[in-house]
Amino acid sequence: MAAVTGSRRARRIRAALAYLALTALVAFFLFPLLWILGLSLKTRAQTFADAPVWLWWPTFENYADVLFRKDFLKAFLNTLIVSGSAVLLSLGVGVPAAYAFARFPFRGSSALFFSLLVMRMLPPVAVLVPMYVILSDIGLTTTHLSVVLAYTTFSLPLVVWVMRGFFDDLPAEVEECAWIDGATRRQAFQRVVLPLARPGMVASAILCLQLAWNDFLFAAVLTNNDTQTLPVLMAGFTGGDSGVDWGPMTASGVLVILPVIVFSFMAQKHLVAGLSSGAVKG
């Protein structure tokens, strides 16, 4: 009896230590976000006070200043346009390409697939200058399309990699049953395969959205005042005679990351399913 009680006590202690470690880990990763949120709810005097202000009455004046700026709304719309377009273009090209890699093996397919992944491995700055020269020659710089093409260049290999593993996990018998019922390969792909591959597509869309939504490098080089995105606009809060304007900067940062967080939570079920079914397989 004493041995059973001791075993239960030991399991409870181990469980408590595990929860304590997980809580500390979550707090460690959430601390920067909570710090940014706290700064966004402070006045300028509280932010630059000699002694840190730990207890204060939250103010939303920083959010009001940011939201009522015309350039913020324009930048938000630009970010939404280029990010959504990049996600749709990456999925529109990457999903059929991944299906072709999974269902139609051919000589050199492995080398082609690896060469596609090499593009994702390159640092963005390595292709920034040649991409700018090419886009400048065809007159696409400072346009939405230039940023969309730049984002698609790096998100497309990710979509192909994730979706190929997902299609490899889908049994071919599902498509064969559709063929027996009279469906063509295209109809089987559209009506049978794509609905089953929805979790993988959602996972790919979220990863592409995060890449495009948070990018600063390409947007800073390929846009102007009319087409700039939110990360470029946020960089404007770091200059000026008064130094870094922490209130509007942190408030805009919260507003920038909020849509991605909300979308990720809404698609959490599909995201987990997509990443755990084929997304980690080559």
C-alpha positions as CSV (number, residue, x, y, z in Angstrom):
1,M,0.0,0.0,0.0
2,A,2.8,2.4,0.9
3,A,4.6,1.5,-2.4
4,V,1.4,2.4,-4.4
5,T,1.0,5.7,-2.5
6,G,4.6,6.5,-3.1
7,S,4.3,5.7,-6.8
8,R,1.3,8.0,-7.1
9,R,3.1,10.8,-5.3
10,A,6.1,10.4,-7.6
11,R,3.8,10.6,-10.7
12,R,2.1,13.7,-9.3
13,I,5.5,15.4,-8.6
14,R,6.7,14.5,-12.1
15,A,3.5,15.9,-13.6
16,A,3.8,19.1,-11.6
17,L,7.4,19.6,-12.6
18,A,6.5,19.0,-16.3
19,Y,3.6,21.5,-16.1
20,L,6.0,24.0,-14.3
21,A,8.6,23.6,-17.0
22,L,6.0,24.0,-19.8
23,T,4.6,27.1,-18.1
24,A,8.1,28.6,-17.8
25,L,8.8,27.8,-21.5
26,V,5.5,29.5,-22.6
27,A,6.2,32.5,-20.4
28,F,9.7,32.8,-21.9
29,F,8.4,32.8,-25.5
30,L,5.4,35.1,-24.7
31,F,7.4,37.6,-22.8
32,P,8.5,39.7,-25.8
33,L,4.9,39.8,-27.1
34,L,3.6,40.8,-23.7
35,W,6.3,43.5,-23.4
36,I,5.3,45.0,-26.8
37,L,1.6,44.9,-25.8
38,G,2.5,46.7,-22.5
39,L,4.4,49.4,-24.3
40,S,1.6,49.9,-26.7
41,L,-0.8,50.7,-23.8
42,K,1.5,53.3,-22.2
43,T,1.8,57.0,-22.7
44,R,5.1,58.4,-23.9
45,A,5.9,59.7,-20.4
46,Q,5.3,56.3,-18.9
47,T,7.5,54.7,-21.6
48,F,10.4,57.0,-21.0
49,A,10.1,57.2,-17.2
50,D,13.3,56.9,-15.3
51,A,11.9,54.1,-13.1
52,P,10.0,51.3,-15.0
53,V,6.2,51.6,-14.7
54,W,4.8,48.2,-13.8
55,L,1.3,49.2,-12.8
56,W,-0.6,51.8,-14.9
57,W,-4.0,52.5,-16.4
58,P,-3.9,51.3,-20.0
59,T,-4.4,53.9,-22.7
60,F,-5.4,53.3,-26.3
61,E,-4.2,56.6,-27.7
62,N,-1.4,54.9,-29.5
63,Y,-3.8,52.6,-31.4
64,A,-6.0,55.6,-32.2
65,D,-3.0,57.5,-33.6
66,V,-2.0,54.5,-35.8
67,L,-5.5,53.6,-37.0
68,F,-6.4,57.1,-38.0
69,R,-3.3,57.5,-40.1
70,K,-4.1,57.4,-43.8
71,D,-0.7,55.8,-44.6
72,F,-1.4,53.0,-42.1
73,L,-4.7,52.0,-43.7
74,K,-3.1,52.2,-47.1
75,A,-0.2,50.1,-46.0
76,F,-2.6,47.6,-44.4
77,L,-4.5,47.3,-47.7
78,N,-1.2,46.9,-49.6
79,T,-0.1,44.1,-47.3
80,L,-3.4,42.4,-47.6
81,I,-3.2,42.5,-51.4
82,V,0.3,41.3,-51.8
83,S,0.1,38.7,-49.1
84,G,-3.2,37.3,-50.3
85,S,-2.0,37.3,-53.9
86,A,1.2,35.6,-53.1
87,V,-0.6,32.9,-51.1
88,L,-3.1,32.3,-53.9
89,L,-0.4,32.2,-56.6
90,S,1.8,29.9,-54.6
91,L,-1.0,27.5,-53.9
92,G,-2.3,27.7,-57.5
93,V,1.1,26.7,-58.9
94,G,2.5,24.7,-56.0
95,V,-0.3,22.3,-55.4
96,P,-0.5,20.9,-59.0
97,A,3.3,20.8,-59.1
98,A,3.4,18.8,-55.8
99,Y,0.7,16.5,-57.2
100,A,2.8,15.9,-60.3
101,F,5.9,15.1,-58.3
102,A,3.9,12.7,-56.1
103,R,1.9,10.9,-58.9
104,F,4.1,11.2,-62.0
105,P,7.7,10.3,-61.2
106,F,10.0,10.8,-64.1
107,R,13.7,10.8,-64.8
108,G,15.3,13.6,-63.0
109,S,12.3,14.4,-60.8
110,S,14.4,14.1,-57.6
111,A,17.1,16.5,-59.0
112,L,14.4,18.9,-60.1
113,F,12.7,18.7,-56.7
114,F,16.0,19.3,-54.9
115,S,16.8,22.2,-57.1
116,L,13.4,23.7,-56.2
117,L,14.2,23.4,-52.6
118,V,17.6,25.1,-53.1
119,M,15.8,28.3,-53.9
120,R,14.2,28.1,-50.5
121,M,17.5,27.6,-48.8
122,L,19.1,30.7,-50.3
123,P,19.2,33.8,-48.1
124,P,16.8,36.4,-49.5
125,V,19.5,39.0,-49.8
126,A,21.4,36.8,-52.3
127,V,18.6,37.1,-54.9
128,L,17.5,40.6,-54.1
129,V,19.8,42.5,-56.4
130,P,19.3,40.2,-59.5
131,M,15.6,40.2,-58.9
132,Y,15.5,44.0,-58.7
133,V,17.5,44.3,-61.9
134,I,15.1,41.9,-63.7
135,L,12.0,43.6,-62.4
136,S,13.4,47.0,-63.2
137,D,14.1,46.0,-66.8
138,I,10.5,45.0,-67.4
139,G,9.1,48.0,-65.5
140,L,7.6,46.2,-62.5
141,T,9.4,47.8,-59.6
142,T,7.3,49.8,-57.1
143,T,4.3,47.7,-58.0
144,H,2.3,45.2,-56.1
145,L,3.1,42.5,-58.7
146,S,6.8,42.9,-58.1
147,V,6.4,42.1,-54.4
148,V,4.0,39.2,-55.1
149,L,6.5,37.6,-57.5
150,A,9.3,38.0,-54.9
151,Y,7.2,36.4,-52.2
152,T,6.1,33.6,-54.5
153,T,9.7,32.8,-55.3
154,F,10.4,31.8,-51.8
155,S,7.0,30.4,-50.7
156,L,6.4,28.2,-53.8
157,P,9.2,25.7,-52.8
158,L,7.6,25.5,-49.4
159,V,4.2,24.7,-50.8
160,V,5.6,22.0,-53.1
161,W,7.6,20.4,-50.3
162,V,4.6,20.3,-47.9
163,M,2.0,19.2,-50.4
164,R,4.2,16.5,-52.0
165,G,4.5,14.8,-48.7
166,F,0.8,15.1,-48.2
167,F,-0.1,13.7,-51.6
168,D,2.3,10.8,-51.0
169,D,0.2,9.9,-47.9
170,L,-3.0,9.9,-49.9
171,P,-3.8,6.4,-51.2
172,A,-4.0,6.2,-55.0
173,E,-7.0,3.9,-54.7
174,V,-9.1,6.9,-53.8
175,E,-8.5,8.4,-57.3
176,E,-8.9,5.0,-58.9
177,C,-12.4,4.6,-57.4
178,A,-13.3,8.0,-58.9
179,W,-12.0,6.9,-62.3
180,I,-14.1,3.7,-62.1
181,D,-17.2,6.0,-61.5
182,G,-16.4,7.8,-64.8
183,A,-14.4,10.8,-63.5
184,T,-11.4,12.0,-65.5
185,R,-8.1,12.6,-63.8
186,R,-8.7,16.3,-63.6
187,Q,-12.2,15.8,-62.1
188,A,-10.8,13.3,-59.6
189,F,-8.1,15.8,-58.6
190,Q,-10.5,18.6,-58.2
191,R,-13.4,16.8,-56.5
192,V,-11.7,14.0,-54.6
193,V,-8.0,14.8,-54.0
194,L,-8.2,18.5,-53.2
195,P,-10.9,18.2,-50.5
196,L,-8.8,15.5,-48.8
197,A,-5.7,17.7,-49.1
198,R,-7.4,20.7,-47.5
199,P,-5.5,20.4,-44.2
200,G,-2.2,20.5,-46.1
201,M,-3.3,23.4,-48.2
202,V,-4.3,25.4,-45.0
203,A,-1.0,24.6,-43.4
204,S,0.8,25.8,-46.5
205,A,-1.3,28.9,-46.8
206,I,-0.5,29.9,-43.2
207,L,3.2,29.4,-43.6
208,C,3.2,31.4,-46.9
209,L,1.0,34.1,-45.2
210,Q,3.5,34.5,-42.4
211,L,6.4,34.8,-44.8
212,A,4.7,37.4,-46.9
213,W,3.0,39.3,-44.1
214,N,6.1,39.9,-42.1
215,D,8.7,40.5,-44.8
216,F,10.6,43.7,-44.7
217,L,13.6,43.3,-47.1
218,F,11.8,42.8,-50.4
219,A,9.0,45.3,-49.5
220,A,11.6,48.0,-48.6
221,V,13.4,47.7,-51.9
222,L,10.5,47.0,-54.3
223,T,7.8,49.4,-53.0
224,N,7.3,53.2,-52.8
225,N,5.1,55.4,-50.7
226,D,2.0,54.2,-52.6
227,T,2.7,50.5,-52.4
228,Q,4.6,50.1,-49.1
229,T,3.5,47.4,-46.7
230,L,3.1,47.5,-42.9
231,P,6.7,46.3,-42.0
232,V,8.1,49.2,-44.1
233,L,5.7,51.7,-42.5
234,M,6.7,50.5,-39.0
235,A,10.3,51.2,-39.8
236,G,9.3,54.9,-40.1
237,F,8.6,55.1,-36.4
238,T,12.3,54.4,-35.6
239,G,13.6,57.7,-37.0
240,G,13.1,61.4,-36.6
241,D,14.4,64.1,-34.3
242,S,12.6,62.6,-31.3
243,G,14.1,59.2,-31.6
244,V,12.1,56.0,-31.6
245,D,8.4,56.6,-31.2
246,W,7.7,53.4,-29.1
247,G,4.0,53.9,-28.6
248,P,2.8,54.0,-32.2
249,M,5.6,51.5,-33.2
250,T,4.5,48.8,-30.7
251,A,0.8,49.5,-31.4
252,S,1.3,49.0,-35.1
253,G,3.3,45.9,-34.3
254,V,0.4,44.5,-32.3
255,L,-2.0,45.3,-35.2
256,V,0.3,43.7,-37.7
257,I,0.7,40.4,-35.9
258,L,-3.0,40.2,-34.8
259,P,-4.5,39.1,-38.1
260,V,-2.0,36.3,-38.6
261,I,-2.6,35.1,-35.0
262,V,-6.4,35.2,-35.4
263,F,-6.2,33.3,-38.8
264,S,-3.9,30.7,-37.3
265,F,-6.2,30.1,-34.4
266,M,-9.2,29.8,-36.7
267,A,-7.4,27.3,-38.9
268,Q,-5.7,25.5,-36.0
269,K,-7.3,22.2,-36.6
270,H,-6.4,22.1,-40.2
271,L,-2.9,23.4,-39.4
272,V,-2.1,20.6,-37.0
273,A,-3.5,18.0,-39.3
274,G,-1.6,19.3,-42.3
275,L,1.8,19.5,-40.4
276,S,1.4,16.1,-38.9
277,S,0.3,14.3,-42.1
278,G,3.0,14.3,-44.6
279,A,4.3,17.8,-44.1
280,V,7.5,16.6,-42.4
281,K,8.2,13.9,-45.0
282,G,10.3,14.4,-48.1
